[in-house]
Amino acid sequence: MLEKVYGSAVFGIEATTITVEVNIDKGIGYHLVGLPDNAVRESSYRISAALNNNGYKLPGKKITINMAPADLRKEGAAYDLTLAMGILAASNQIKSDGIENYLIMGELSLDGSLQPIKGALPIAIKAREEGYQYLILPEKNAKEAAIVNDLQVLGVSTIMEVINHFEGKELIEPTIIDTRAEFYKNIDFPEFDFSDVKGQESIKRCMEIAAAGGHNIILIGPPGSGKTMLAKRLPSILPPMTLHEALETTKIHSVVGKTKDHGLLCERPFRSPHHTISDVALVGGGQYPQPGEISLSHNGVLFLDELPEFKRTVLEVMRQPLEDREVTISRARFTVTYPSSFMLVASMNPSPSGFFNDGKNPLASSPQEMQRYLGRISGPLLDRIDIHIEVTPVPFEKLSDERKGESSVEIRKRVTDGREIQTKRFADFENIHYNAQMNVKQIRKFCKLSDESKNLLKTAMEKLNLSARAYDRILKVSRTIADLENVTDISPNHISEAIQYRSLDREGWLG
């Protein structure tokens, strides 16, 4: 007898429906075709044990299973439940009325219990798109999948619950989630607050500008000056995620199985990979493509501590994602694109010892050592970082001051107001929401300068020998500074402040 059941394969961050055709005929054997990987081939052992331990069995006949489309590789153990239900239906061990309305996924344990799977959210989105009424998957994934409306998500703990559901003995209650209510309920304020930071007023100002315009920023300073402390607090002043951003972010984290049972991710991601990371781990890819750290940072912050310690090849692969805000992985057998619209926050010491030009410190490095150290970071990469700022150690008087600084809530209010101005400005443009995303055409339209501002910028360009890309960065940052002041025109003061935030372009920037 032939029976068809339906599952789903996740490729990139999108799902594709898989038709599992199970045919049981005279003879003996178990044949699984349709480009399955080893984990899928091993499913027969898990299915056999799970069925035996629950009073059912693999039929002692010739079982042929085709997973279509046959040219798409199927990987992972998430098809166990799909295959098991197909075998039970084809061998008439259970009723299969209406099974064509279900999309079924789940990894089986030997006792018949179900383990969570990856990619529940994109699977649910695809199931709704293709008109399935029900989605059966492990209970731990149900909350995440139920974010998708107009689809009945049935979370189960064991294969017996699924069997009893089809037999009509005990129907599974669908998981109901009010997506908007869940979103607003889960919005929580980050634990790190700018009120904990002593002094560093100019650096806080830089972080506010970076957050308001979505600008990439690099912090340069000796050990203990507070670079990491400041970077960890940046998410606390970013505008809250919109529902669309939360869904988009959850979808990426779902593919790598990092949502667990939280459902919708409502806090902006903060990723801080170690400097030994490989280029594949950073941008994504691999034999079975997975999102990398830059995609897991989508709609959030990617923090690279001690930037020169990262391998140069790793840093160079970030150049295209920083410009395009997406990363495309191309191999002989596949091409996949991941979104990667993130804020890059980098930190570094000014020299190998960290104490360049500090005559009081015996570890002070020479200018030549410093240049070699800075040479590990390419000019094109630095050009893609809008704000360069020096972080100096906080003096004892400020460290011992008991008074609290300005809180993240107050700073976030100004940042959010600045972002609202940008949202209205770019309302007619697709995929542009804040100043850092402007292309050359939009820069020319929205960053018009007076003659005085042009002369000031021209002088800075000539003296600092800035590149054309650095010129655009200065204009973008100037636009953000003006937005924070809620003024339409970019003044010379805005240009002057933006130029100050190009520390690595200036000669003797630490001298």
Secondary structure, 3 states (H helix, E strand, C coil): CEEEEEEEEEECCEEEEEEEEEEEECCCEEEEECCECHHHHCHHHHHHHHHHCCCCCCCCCEEEEEEECCCCCECCCCCHHHHHHHHHHHCCCCCCCCHHHEEECCEECCCCEEECCCCHHHHHHHHHHCCCCEEEEEHHHHHHHCCCCCCEEEEECEHHHHHHHHHCCCCCCCECCCHHHHHHHHCCCCCCCHHHCCCCHHHHHHHHHHHHHCCCEEEECCCCCCHHHHHHCHHHHCCCCCHHHHHHHHHHHHHCCCCCCCCCCCCCCEECCCCCCCHHHHHEECCCCEECHHHHCCCCEEEECCHHHCCHHHHHCCHHHHHHCEEEEECCCCEEEEECCCEEEEEECCCCCCCCCCCCCCCCCCHHHHHHHHCCCCHHHHHCCCEEEECCCCCHHHHCCCCCCCCHHHHHHHHHHHHHHHHHHCCCCCCCCCHHHCCHHHHHHHCCECHHHHHHHHHHHHHHCCCHHHHHHHHHHHHHHHHHCCCCCECHHHHHHHHHCEHHHCCCCCC
